[in-house]
Amino acid sequence: MDAAMKPPGLLQGKFIFKKLPNGNLDKTKVVCTLCNAELVYCRSSSSLKYHLNAKHPLANAEDAGPSTDVAQGKSRRQTTMFECNRGKPVSTALSAKLTNLLAQWIATSCRPISVVEDDGLELVLQAATGDPSYKLPARRTIMRRIHDQHAAEKAAKNEKMVEARCVALTGDHWTSVNNDNYLGVTVHLIDASWELHSFALGVMKTEERHFAEACARQFLDVANQWGIADKISTIGTDSAPNMVAAGRILPFEHLPCAAHVRRTYTTLSQQKHNLALPTNAEYEKLAKLEKLLEPCRSQMMILPILCDSKLPSPRTSTSGGEKINLEWLKVATALDPRFKDLKCLPRAEREPVWAKLSELVKREEPALQPLGEKNPEPPKKKTALLLMGSDSESDEETPEDNTVERYKVEPSASLDQCPLKWWSDHTAVYGKMAHIARKYLGTPATTVPCERLFSLAGHIVQKRRSSLSPENVNKLVCLSDWWKKEK
């Protein structure tokens, strides 16, 4: 081969022999021309190739390839991502991102904090990043990130409640595996764009006995911590005697959980009693009826149906006579445009619901009038009445006076239509009634959201993690609930 065609020595000039002070070359040491690293040379290029693969994979792939594969007539293969990143140290930005993702994964999936000490997880991340020197963050680092993430998410949730005019709470107590008592509270609201939000406010550890006064005070503490005590419309609990008594103490409307009350009748079939149960033929008819009533599975609709039946249990709770808040649920059903005809109620019970709704609209007028606004001019008589020559002042009415009547004659929405979307389209027409609808339709009829919180808490507070502080339990449960609902 011609001398001009010979490639430069030491891997195509990427290494040169070290030059001594006297000008001679030291054949036992070489210097990398890419990073000026000094290496020992023992007449073998293996260590030099290893240095290129570890520190300069791109330069090695571009220049070393043609001298081998191309020279031998082989097609040049594209370098894989793993080969490009192999040996490349993880940047500071990527390391911080991995730490945040680890903290989010631990909180969302209810993983133990000790998972960051798992050697297997570290090996997986080292292989994924291509950096064999990557080390998992310490426990304290992860906990600091969880605290920071909780503060950021809490601020975002607080903004939603600041904008809301009214909210509803549901709460219940839970006992962990190490016999610690916690109060779980969730909030429910409909924002200005008619989107329903339901998320956890916290899981607070309680030390005192669950007397009614203590339960009421605990709910108020949570409300004051979030600054929503003056916005709460209802508070939903189970029908335990202490919760029912606490509902009487609190200055909010109490809404006993419909699911707990209905469960009483369900268990009657498993007990010794003298009640007549349905026959097999009647069960078959009920199965067909259930299929027909599938669109009516809404919580706000099914409860009045049950309460209007002759069953003994749904009218009273398990605590000895505490009735369900039927008045609230009936108004909520009337404000649902799909069921506003109130066919679930006897005819004699429908008119009092509309009278109640009219009263609520009248009460809402002062609250919606801007501060400092002068009283409007006396309403004018209808044009039709003036043409007829009527001079009776009793015929005078404002647009607000007939709001409920106009809503009653409005065509009912289809069963598959979202009631919140309907109210969003009709807010300008029924302004004051729309605010009432936002309050009533945003109130759940059950305390199921709290039960979900306790399921999350049960995954977090386990036998191997029973020493978690109440503060960490609260933040982990809240983050898991918030992030899962955002998905």
Salt bridges, closest charged atoms under 4 A:
GLU38 OE1 - LYS18 NZ 3.46
GLU38 OE2 - LYS29 NZ 3.77
ASP63 OD2 - LYS14 NZ 3.05
GLU83 OE2 - ARG77 NH2 3.20
GLU117 OE2 - ARG139 NE 3.14
ASP180 OD1 - LYS205 NZ 3.76
ASP191 OD2 - HIS197 NE2 2.82
GLU207 OE2 - LYS205 NZ 3.75
GLU208 OE1 - ARG217 NH2 2.85
GLU290 OE2 - ARG297 NH2 3.75
GLU294 OE1 - ARG297 NH2 2.77
GLU322 OE1 - ARG248 NH2 3.01
ASP336 OD2 - ARG338 NH2 2.84
GLU349 OE1 - LYS330 NZ 3.20
GLU351 OE1 - LYS408 NZ 3.85
GLU359 OE2 - ARG363 NH2 2.37
GLU364 OE2 - ARG165 NH2 3.79
GLU364 OE2 - HIS435 NE2 3.04
GLU397 OE2 - LYS382 NZ 2.69
GLU400 OE2 - LYS432 NZ 3.75
GLU410 OE2 - HIS426 NE2 3.78
ASP425 OD2 - LYS421 NZ 2.84
GLU471 OE2 - HIS147 ND1 3.89
GLU471 OE2 - LYS475 NZ 3.09
ASP481 OD1 - LYS485 NZ 3.31
